[in-house]
Amino acid sequence: MPTCYRHPDRETWIRCQRCEKPICPDCMRDAAVGFQCPDCVKEASKGSRQNRAMYGGERSADPRLTTFVLIGINAVVWLAITITGGRTSWLTHLLALRPVGVCDPANGSLYDIEKQFCEASGATFQAGFSDGAWWQLVTAAFTHVEIWHLAMNMFALFLFGPALEGIVGRVRFLAIYLISAVAGSVMVVWFSYDFTSTVGASGAIFGLLGALLVLARKARLNSQWLVQNLVLGVVITVVGWRYISWQGHLGGLLGGALAAAIIAYAPASRRALVQWVGLGLLLAVLLGLALVQDVALS
């Protein structure tokens, strides 16, 4: 007498319609024809359209979760910077994006001096991107010094982040966010003043906005509120161009839009493969551009 595969002490002649494993009445799940075991029902549920995001990603159970984690990381970094000195904190100099390193910028007179001469004079050299601090391409997007800067960026992230994750899923949302951050940083090292220090998640957030605009156009949805937010962002950038990195904003916007286009327009037959290869190539191009500028600045 066969027994249930989950309850060996129970005899049964009923079998799952998909895998033909014996199942007892407690393990029987109604199917279109006959009954299925819990394992087959769970497996079918994973591949069903209702658990897939619009462009192939796995649908997030809570689209806000990743945004909350990103907000938490930014808040922790800001708190650490504030505790250790704010704008003069060693963390600020370590994480902020500076195309070229400086020697004791607080002094106001020791810019454009090589590291060995700076340290020989007893001053402190603060490395920039061209000095090997490539991590700044990413860490700058998680670095804030002023509380108002953090609050504005995190509010925008709270508005756009869950909306985008709900469309593309968690992993693709993170990919767009990070690629946008890197794209903004690459634009900074190409077009900013060599000794300018750039911080903030604005580039990544402009990338989310660009991605939402591309996806809305692909789905033929009303994107008026997105356009309004983009216009507002452009106005703020233009008005505050002396203090706001237009390079980071523009680079992030373009990077996010390109990443979203790769995700949205990938053919359905090989969607995941095309998406990840495309995103990988986009990141490789960005890093290649950064390398070219690194050589030029060195």
C-alpha positions in Angstrom: 0.0 0.0 0.0 1.6 3.4 -1.0 1.8 6.1 1.6 1.7 9.9 1.5 5.1 11.4 0.6 4.7 13.9 3.4 3.0 11.6 5.9 4.5 8.1 5.7 2.1 6.8 8.3 -0.9 7.5 6.0 -1.9 5.0 3.3 -3.4 6.5 0.1 -4.1 5.6 -3.5 -4.4 9.2 -4.7 -1.5 10.7 -6.7 -0.5 14.2 -7.7 -1.5 14.9 -11.3 1.9 16.5 -12.1 4.6 14.5 -10.3 2.5 11.4 -9.4 3.7 11.3 -5.8 1.1 9.7 -3.5 -0.7 12.3 -1.4 -3.2 12.0 1.5 -6.3 14.1 1.8 -4.5 16.7 3.9 -2.0 17.2 1.1 -4.4 17.3 -1.7 -4.7 20.7 -3.5 -7.5 21.3 -6.1 -6.2 21.6 -9.6 -7.9 22.2 -13.0 -7.9 18.4 -13.4 -7.7 16.2 -10.3 -5.4 17.1 -7.4 -1.8 18.3 -7.0 0.7 18.0 -4.1 1.8 21.1 -2.2 5.2 21.1 -3.8 3.8 21.3 -7.3 1.4 24.0 -6.4 4.2 26.0 -4.9 6.4 25.5 -7.9 3.7 26.5 -10.3 3.0 29.6 -8.2 6.6 30.7 -8.6 6.4 30.7 -12.3 2.9 32.2 -12.7 2.4 35.6 -14.2 0.8 36.9 -11.0 4.2 36.6 -9.2 6.2 38.2 -12.0 6.8 41.9 -12.4 6.0 43.6 -15.6 9.4 43.1 -17.2 10.4 39.7 -15.9 11.6 40.4 -12.4 10.1 38.7 -9.4 7.3 40.8 -7.9 8.3 42.3 -4.5 6.1 41.4 -1.6 6.6 44.9 -0.2 7.9 47.4 -2.9 8.8 49.8 -0.1 11.4 47.6 1.6 14.4 48.3 -0.6 13.7 52.0 -0.5 13.6 51.9 3.3 16.9 50.0 3.4 18.5 52.6 1.1 17.1 55.5 3.3 18.5 53.7 6.4 22.0 53.4 4.8 22.0 57.1 3.9 20.8 58.1 7.3 23.5 56.0 9.1 26.2 57.5 6.9 25.0 61.0 7.6 24.9 60.4 11.3 28.4 59.0 11.3 29.6 62.0 9.3 27.9 64.4 11.7 29.3 62.8 14.8 32.9 62.8 13.4 32.9 66.5 12.3 30.5 67.1 9.5 32.1 68.7 6.5 35.6 68.3 7.9 35.0 64.7 8.9 37.5 62.1 7.6 34.5 60.1 6.4 33.4 63.0 4.2 36.8 63.1 2.6 36.9 59.4 2.2 33.4 58.9 0.7 32.7 62.1 -1.2 33.6 62.2 -4.9 36.5 64.4 -5.8 38.0 64.1 -9.3 41.5 65.0 -8.1 42.9 64.7 -4.6 43.8 67.8 -2.6 46.3 68.6 0.1 44.7 70.1 3.3 41.8 71.9 1.6 40.9 73.5 5.0 44.1 75.6 4.6 42.8 77.0 1.3 46.2 77.2 -0.4 47.5 73.7 -1.0 45.6 72.5 -4.0 47.2 70.6 -6.9 50.1 69.2 -5.0 51.2 65.6 -5.3 50.7 63.3 -2.4 54.4 62.8 -1.5 55.1 66.6 -1.4 51.9 67.2 0.6 52.7 64.6 3.3 56.4 65.7 3.4 55.2 69.2 4.3 53.3 67.8 7.3 49.8 68.3 5.7 47.1 65.7 5.1 46.5 64.5 1.6 42.9 63.6 0.8 42.7 61.2 -2.1 40.4 61.7 -5.1 39.2 59.5 -7.9 42.3 60.0 -10.0 44.4 58.9 -7.0 42.8 55.4 -7.0 39.7 56.2 -4.9 37.4 54.6 -7.4 34.9 53.6 -4.6 33.9 57.3 -4.6 31.9 56.6 -7.8 29.4 54.7 -5.6 29.9 56.0 -2.0 29.3 59.6 -3.0 25.6 58.6 -3.7 25.3 57.5 0.0 27.0 60.6 1.5 25.3 63.7 2.8 26.6 66.4 5.1 23.7 68.7 5.6 20.4 67.4 7.1 18.3 69.4 4.6 20.1 67.7 1.7 19.5 64.3 3.2 15.9 65.1 3.9 15.1 66.3 0.3 16.8 63.4 -1.4 15.3 60.7 0.9 11.8 62.2 0.4 12.3 62.0 -3.4 13.6 58.4 -3.0 10.5 57.6 -1.0 8.3 59.0 -3.8 10.0 57.3 -6.7 11.6 54.1 -5.3 8.6 52.0 -4.4 6.8 52.9 -7.7 9.8 51.7 -9.7 10.4 48.6 -7.7 6.7 47.7 -8.0 7.1 47.7 -11.8 10.5 46.0 -12.3 11.1 44.0 -9.1 13.7 44.4 -6.4 16.9 43.2 -8.2 16.3 45.3 -11.3 15.3 48.3 -9.2 18.7 48.1 -7.4 20.5 47.7 -10.7 18.9 50.9 -12.0 19.6 52.8 -8.8 23.3 51.8 -8.7 23.9 52.3 -12.4 22.3 55.8 -12.2 24.6 56.6 -9.2 27.7 55.5 -11.2 26.5 57.4 -14.3 26.1 60.6 -12.3 29.6 60.2 -10.8 31.2 59.5 -14.2 29.6 62.7 -15.5 31.0 64.5 -12.5 34.6 63.3 -13.0 34.4 64.3 -16.7 32.8 67.8 -16.5 33.2 69.1 -12.9 36.1 71.2 -11.7 39.0 68.9 -10.7 38.9 69.7 -7.0 35.2 69.9 -6.5 33.7 67.6 -3.8 30.4 66.1 -4.8 28.0 64.3 -2.4 24.4 63.2 -2.4 21.9 60.7 -3.9 20.5 63.2 -6.4 22.1 61.5 -9.4 20.6 58.1 -8.5 17.2 59.7 -7.8 17.2 61.5 -11.1 18.0 58.0 -12.6 14.8 56.6 -11.0 12.9 59.5 -12.5 14.4 58.9 -15.9 13.6 55.1 -15.6 10.0 55.8 -14.7 9.6 58.1 -17.7 10.9 55.4 -20.0 8.7 52.7 -18.5 5.6 55.0 -18.6 6.2 55.7 -22.3 6.7 52.0 -23.0 3.4 51.2 -21.3 1.7 54.2 -22.8 0.7 55.5 -19.3 0.0 59.1 -18.3 3.4 60.5 -17.3 2.4 64.0 -16.6 3.3 63.9 -12.9 6.7 62.5 -13.8 7.3 65.3 -16.3 6.3 67.9 -13.7 8.8 66.5 -11.2 11.5 66.4 -13.9 10.8 70.1 -14.8 10.9 71.0 -11.1 14.3 69.2 -10.7 15.7 71.0 -13.7 14.5 74.4 -12.4 16.1 73.7 -9.0 19.3 72.6 -10.7 19.5 75.7 -12.9 18.7 78.1 -10.1 21.2 76.5 -7.7 23.9 75.6 -10.3 26.7 77.1 -8.2 25.9 74.7 -5.4 24.2 71.8 -7.1 25.9 69.3 -9.3 24.1 69.5 -12.7 26.7 66.9 -13.9 25.5 64.4 -11.4 21.8 65.1 -12.1 22.2 64.8 -15.9 24.4 61.8 -15.7 22.0 60.0 -13.4 19.0 60.8 -15.5 20.6 59.5 -18.7 22.0 56.4 -16.9 18.6 55.5 -15.4 16.8 56.1 -18.6 19.2 53.8 -20.6 19.1 51.1 -17.9 15.3 51.2 -18.0 15.2 51.0 -21.8 17.3 47.9 -21.7 14.9 46.3 -19.2 11.7 47.4 -20.9 12.6 46.7 -24.6 14.4 43.4 -24.1 12.6 40.7 -26.2 10.3 38.4 -24.2 11.9 35.2 -25.6 15.3 35.8 -23.9 14.3 38.7 -21.6 16.4 38.0 -18.6 19.6 37.2 -20.6 19.3 40.3 -22.8 18.5 42.5 -19.7 21.5 41.4 -17.6 23.9 41.4 -20.5 22.7 44.8 -21.6 23.0 46.2 -18.1 26.5 44.7 -17.7 27.6 46.3 -21.0 26.2 49.7 -19.9 28.1 49.5 -16.6 31.2 48.4 -18.5 30.9 51.5 -20.8 30.5 53.8 -17.8 33.6 52.3 -16.1 35.5 52.5 -19.4 34.6 56.2 -19.6 35.8 56.6 -16.0 39.0 54.9 -16.8 39.7 57.2 -19.8 39.2 60.2 -17.6 41.3 58.7 -14.8 44.2 58.4 -17.2 43.6 62.0 -18.4 43.6 63.4 -14.8 46.6 61.4 -13.6 
